[in-house]
Each structure stands twice: as structure tokens, then as C-alpha cells.
Amino acid sequence: MDKEIYAKICPMLSSCVESLGFSCIGLEFVQDEDPNILRLYIDNEKGIDLLDCESVSRVVSQYLDTVEDILPFHYLLEVTSAGLERPLFNKQDFIDYIGQNIEVIFNSQKSVVGKIIDADNSLIRLDTKSKILEFSYDKIKSAHLVFTVEKCEKKTFKKNHRKKK
């Protein structure tokens, strides 16, 4: 999505979503599909269910119909939960998720997985286990959290071999 269009529409949709009691995580325009998809990610402390997505979709769709001149293309609106592998849309997202594993896809289409060890308004430092990468936000095409299952100790039960009396 054009950055100028994103800058216009994102604050408007955020206020619309927040008026319903949800957080607007971000939005993306997917042009690989037919029809094009305008995907809006929402979240809430209690989680998101299908009815939440439906109610947000209804209100946002009505709102977008009143400002249709901002989006000069045809699209299908999709409202979805941010999910476990939540996309990271802005600098604050990277700062908020320091210590978490992410996958970054660079503008060059190369991707890397690592843990955010530091992030500020200009740079991100990522530990990829083989090396520490430092890069600026303008190098990133997209990024999202990577869900990992924590390894637990295997529990075993030992039989109690007591002698019978």
C-alpha cells in the first residue's frame, strides 16, 4: 500500500476500531489476490473471536463507504485477529516486543529469524544465534512474531518398589 494512503487511512480506521473497544494493530493491502484484500488486524485484552471481527467489519465497511475517494482501488475488507504470530507494523511494535522471536523479510526478499535484543526509533538489533544483525526500519518489507513452544522437562513417574510384608 502506498505510504501516503496508509498515513491517511490508518489513523481514521484506528479511531473507528478503538471506538468499538478494540485496538487497531495495523493494516495491509494484499495485491496478490483477486480481488485485492484490505486486511485490518485487531486485538483486545480478552482476545478476539469471530463475532468481534464481524462487528468491526460492519462498522469499518460503513465508514470506508463514506470516504471511498481515499482508496482509489477495489478491495475486499478482511478483519482478523493479530494472532500468535502477530505482524509488526511500526517502530513501537519492535520496541514493545524486545526479547521476542521474530521473522523479518527484507526488501531484498531475504528473510531471517531471531530474537529482538534492542530496538529504538532508528535501528533494530536481532540475535540470529549465528550473529547479531543491526539494521534500519527502511530495510524491512514485513515482520511478525514467531510462535515457539517452550520446552518443558519431561516428567516421568518411577514405580515405588516397596517390599510387600
N, C-alpha and C positions, 0 to 999 in steps of 0.2 A: 504494500500500500504506500502510496506517495506520502512522504513525511508531512507535507503541508496539510493534506486531507486528514491524516492521523491526528495532527496537532489540533485541528478544528473539531473533529468529531469525538475524540476520546474524552475530553472534559465534559462534553454535553451528555454522552452516554453514561459516564461515571456518575454524574449528578442524578440522572434518571434512575440508575440502578440503586444508588445509595438511598434514594427517596423510598425505595421498597424494603430497605433494611439489609441490603446485601452489599458486598464490596465488589467493585469492578476491578478485576486483576489486570485486564488488558484486552486488546482485540487484535485480530489479524485478518487479512484478506487473502484468501487462498484462490489463486487463479488457475491452478492445475486442473480443477474440477470443472464440470459443465452441469449446472450453472456455477458461476463463481460463488464462493462462500464467504460471508462476513461472519467470522466466528468471535463471539463475545464470551470471555471467561469470567465467571462469577464465583464468589466464595462467601462463607458465613461461618462464624464460630461453631455453630451447631451442625455444619455440613450442608450439603446441597442434595436435594432429591429432584425427581422428575417434575413434580408439581411446582417447585421453585423455578426451575428453568422455563416451564410453561408460562408462569405468571410474568416473569421478567421478559420473556419473548413477546408476549402480548403487548405489554406497555411500551417496550422499546420499538417494536414494529410500528405501533401507532405514532410514536414520536418521530421515527425516521420518515414516515409518510408526510409529515408536516415540513420536513427540511430536506426533501429529496434532491434539491438542487446542489447540495454539498457532495453527494455521492453520484458522480457522473457515469455510473455503470450499473448494470443489472446484477443483482446478487440474491442469494438465499441466506436469510439470517439464521444462524445457529447459535443457541445459547447453551453453554456447557459448564460443568464444574471444572475448577482448576485441576482437580485430581491429585493423585500421589506424585505424579511426575509433572508437577506444575511448571508451566512456562515462566521464564524470567523475561520481563519486558523492559525494565528500566534500571537505572543505576541503583536505586534504593532497594530493588529486589535482590541484587547481588550482595549489597551490604547487609540486608536482613538475613540472608542465608549463609553467612560466613560459617564455615565448619561443615557445610553440607556438600555431598557429592553432586556434581552437575555434568551434563554433556553440553559442550559448546560446538556449534557448527559455525565455522568461519566463512567469510565472504568467498574465500578460495575453495569452498566446499569441503575442506579438510575438517575432520571432527576430532575432538579429544574429550576424554572423561577424566575428571579429577576432583579434588576437594578444594573449595574456596578457602584459602588461608588468609587472604586480605582483599579488601575492595574499598575504594573511595570514589570520589567523583571523576577521577581521570583514568585509573588503572585497576586491573584485577590481577591477583596473583593466585595461581592454581597449582596444586601439588598433584602431579600425574603419576606418582610413585617412581617414575624413572627420572623425572626432572621437575624443576619449578619453572612454570611459564608465567611471563608477565606480559600483558597486552592491554591495549586500549579498547574501549567500547565500540569504536567505529570499525573495528576488525570483525565484529560479531554479526553474523547473519541471524542466528537464533540460539537460544539456550533453554535448558529445562533441568529440573531436579531429576536425579536418578534414584529410584527407589531401591534400597538394598535391605535384605533381610539380615537382621543381626544374628550372628552365630551364637548359639547357646551351648552350654555344657550338656553333653549327653548324660541323661540320668539313667542310671542302672540300679536295679534292685538286687541285692545279694540275699540269697537264701540264708536263713538263720539255721545252721546245722547244730541244733541242740540235741544232746543225747536224751532219749526217752528214758524215763525212770520206771 
